[in-house]
Amino acid sequence: MPIINKTLEITTQPGINIHNITPQIQEFIDSTNIKNGQVLVFSRHTTTALAINENEVRLLEDVKVFLQKLAPETDKYLHNDLHLRDVPEDEPINAHSHLMAMMLTTSEVIPIVEGKLALGIWQSVLFFELDGARKRTVFLQISGE
């Protein structure tokens, strides 16, 4: 059974932003000969996350508000005591982002059936930036036949 890897690069904005990466995943599947199998989607950062849910603008705004309530940026966090840690000069104050990421997940495995993601009608694969603007990577791995 072949295994094919790819890395997606996503340029994010500051704060919480959510990116629908379903089209890029499907394009990757389309570029292979895999018709049936699965794709692993893995976020490679500690302040990003993944989810499968509806890509609806008002729902995504609700999700942002919910996450901000779970881990408010203005709360006191030990991780943010940068003067007590050995950190690079550009280390951000981002404990809240780490905590939000832990409430979500870093990976999803999605079946591939007849060359298509076997998602429900309203499901999309969503990538969450929970920290700062930068280039992020998502690792994809397809296995199947």
C-alpha positions as CSV (number, residue, x, y, z in Angstrom):
1,M,0.0,0.0,0.0
2,P,1.6,3.3,-1.0
3,I,2.0,6.2,1.4
4,I,2.3,9.7,0.0
5,N,3.3,12.8,2.0
6,K,2.8,16.5,1.5
7,T,3.2,19.7,3.6
8,L,0.7,22.5,3.2
9,E,1.8,26.0,4.1
10,I,-0.7,28.4,5.5
11,T,-0.1,32.1,6.1
12,T,-2.1,33.2,9.1
13,Q,-3.2,36.5,10.6
14,P,-2.9,37.6,14.3
15,G,-5.2,36.2,16.9
16,I,-7.7,33.4,16.3
17,N,-8.3,32.7,12.6
18,I,-9.8,29.7,11.0
19,H,-8.9,28.4,7.6
20,N,-10.9,25.8,5.6
21,I,-8.2,23.5,4.2
22,T,-10.6,21.0,2.7
23,P,-10.0,22.1,-0.9
24,Q,-6.2,21.8,-0.5
25,I,-6.5,18.3,0.9
26,Q,-8.8,17.2,-1.9
27,E,-6.4,18.7,-4.5
28,F,-3.6,16.6,-2.9
29,I,-5.8,13.4,-3.2
30,D,-6.6,14.3,-6.8
31,S,-2.9,14.5,-7.6
32,T,-2.4,10.9,-6.5
33,N,-3.8,7.6,-7.8
34,I,-5.3,6.7,-4.4
35,K,-9.0,5.9,-4.7
36,N,-9.7,4.3,-1.4
37,G,-7.8,4.7,1.8
38,Q,-7.3,7.5,4.3
39,V,-5.6,10.8,4.8
40,L,-3.9,11.9,8.0
41,V,-4.0,15.7,8.6
42,F,-1.6,16.8,11.3
43,S,-0.9,20.3,12.6
44,R,2.8,20.8,13.4
45,H,2.5,23.6,16.0
46,T,1.6,23.9,19.7
47,T,-0.6,27.0,19.2
48,T,-2.6,25.7,16.2
49,A,-5.3,23.0,16.0
50,L,-7.6,21.2,13.7
51,A,-11.3,20.3,13.7
52,I,-13.9,18.9,11.4
53,N,-17.0,21.1,11.5
54,E,-19.2,23.4,9.5
55,N,-17.5,26.2,7.7
56,E,-20.2,28.8,8.3
57,V,-19.1,32.4,9.0
58,R,-21.4,33.0,12.1
59,L,-20.5,29.6,13.6
60,L,-16.8,30.3,13.2
61,E,-17.3,33.7,15.0
62,D,-19.1,31.8,17.8
63,V,-16.2,29.4,18.0
64,K,-13.7,32.2,18.4
65,V,-15.7,33.8,21.2
66,F,-16.1,30.4,22.9
67,L,-12.3,29.8,22.8
68,Q,-11.5,33.3,24.1
69,K,-13.8,32.6,27.0
70,L,-12.1,29.3,27.8
71,A,-8.6,30.9,27.9
72,P,-8.8,34.7,28.0
73,E,-5.6,36.4,26.8
74,T,-5.7,38.8,29.7
75,D,-5.7,36.1,32.4
76,K,-2.5,35.5,34.4
77,Y,-0.5,32.4,33.2
78,L,2.8,31.1,34.5
79,H,4.0,30.4,30.9
80,N,3.9,34.1,30.2
81,D,6.5,34.9,32.9
82,L,9.2,35.2,30.2
83,H,11.7,36.6,32.6
84,L,11.7,33.3,34.5
85,R,12.2,31.2,31.4
86,D,15.0,30.6,28.9
87,V,13.4,31.9,25.7
88,P,14.3,33.5,22.4
89,E,14.1,37.3,22.3
90,D,11.0,37.2,20.1
91,E,9.1,34.8,22.3
92,P,5.4,35.8,22.4
93,I,3.1,36.0,25.4
94,N,0.9,33.1,24.3
95,A,-0.1,30.8,27.1
96,H,-3.8,31.3,26.2
97,S,-3.0,30.0,22.7
98,H,-1.5,26.8,24.0
99,L,-4.5,26.2,26.3
100,M,-6.9,26.7,23.5
101,A,-5.0,24.3,21.2
102,M,-5.2,21.7,24.0
103,M,-9.0,21.9,23.9
104,L,-9.0,21.0,20.2
105,T,-6.9,18.4,18.4
106,T,-3.7,18.3,16.4
107,S,-4.8,15.6,13.9
108,E,-7.7,14.1,12.0
109,V,-7.9,11.0,9.9
110,I,-10.4,11.1,7.1
111,P,-11.5,8.2,4.9
112,I,-11.0,8.5,1.1
113,V,-13.7,6.8,-0.9
114,E,-13.6,6.7,-4.7
115,G,-11.0,9.4,-4.7
116,K,-13.0,11.9,-2.5
117,L,-12.9,12.8,1.2
118,A,-15.7,10.9,2.9
119,L,-16.9,14.0,4.8
120,G,-20.6,14.7,5.6
121,I,-22.4,17.3,3.6
122,W,-21.7,20.2,6.0
123,Q,-18.3,19.0,7.2
124,S,-15.0,20.8,6.4
125,V,-11.5,20.4,7.7
126,L,-10.7,23.5,9.6
127,F,-7.2,24.8,10.6
128,F,-7.1,27.1,13.7
129,E,-4.4,29.7,14.2
130,L,-4.6,30.6,17.9
131,D,-1.6,32.9,18.3
132,G,0.2,35.2,15.9
133,A,0.6,35.9,12.2
134,R,3.1,33.6,10.6
135,K,3.7,30.8,8.2
136,R,2.3,27.5,9.5
137,T,2.6,24.0,8.2
138,V,0.1,21.1,8.1
139,F,1.4,17.6,7.3
140,L,-0.7,15.4,5.1
141,Q,-0.2,11.7,4.6
142,I,-2.3,9.5,2.3
143,S,-2.3,5.8,2.4
144,G,-4.5,3.5,0.4
145,E,-4.9,2.0,-3.1
